[in-house]
Amino acid sequence: MKKRTIIALAAALLLPATSFALTGTEIAQKAYDVEDGTTRHTAVQMDLIDKDGSVDARLIEEWGKDDENDLTSVVMVFRSPASVRDTRFLQIENKGRDDDKWIYLPALKRVRRIASSEGDKSFMGSDATYDDMDTREVEQDTHDLIKEESVGQWDCYVLKDTPVDPSDSQYSYRISWIDKQSFVPVKMEMYDKQGELVKVLTVEKLEQVQGYWTPLQNLLKNVQTGHATRLTIKKIVFDESQPDALYTTNFLQTGRVR
């Protein structure tokens, strides 16, 4: 995502006139362009929460980088518990086509490519599917500004995002609440192909880290099953140097950077 500079006084003076004129597509573009650094190195706790309240906690180390075309690559390594330790995942964003994804499962001792036909499958038992992890381009959806309202502590634009190509998404549409100050989406509702609400993503903690607006805690709940996934960032460092060899299937296979 790209840099968005916030100058507090100017923003305070200009926001009423500017916000009134923004279209849904312009708001979606601003959300897409929110800067999150050129690289990111993160320690994440993933809590899988069953409908009875029981929790399966997992610790993940994650690296991310943006290339010169602003396309993002991400690699994850599961550190615990023992049942998933050393599982590794790589995703490389592509312009105009599906992202490339691979996973290394220690029990199989091999790297497996994730086929696009597997997009609706759960990622590592979470409520996110492989398709949920893709970066959707602004032009893949229409964006209708349907209202403005507050959600929690945030004053938001509310967009209805509908796929231009219905076969291009597992959802019939999404409703997004975009914080007017940071342009970070702080809530999203996802509706299935029958038009029924299936998932709700809620940002529970949003702060600036090294000058970048960062959702430090998110909850993704499947309202149809009662299962939920909470992601909590324990530590994050932006803009540090990273070896390109991290973002390779060789790293997935070996766990070593050569």
Buried (B, 14 or more C-beta within 10 A) or exposed (E): BEEBEEEEEEEEEEEEEEEEEBEBBBBBBBBBBBBBBBBBBBBBBBBBBEEEEEEBEBBBBBBBBBEEEBBBBBBBBBBEEEEBEEBBBBBBBEEEEBBBBBBBBBEEEEBEEBEBEEBEEBBBBBBBBBBBBBBBEBEBBBBBBEEBEEBBEBBBBBBBBBBEEEEEBBBBBBBBBBBBBBBBBBBBBBBBEEEEEBBBBBBBEBEEBEEBBBBBBBBBBBBEEEBBBBBBBEEBEBEEEBEEEBBBBBBBBEEEEE
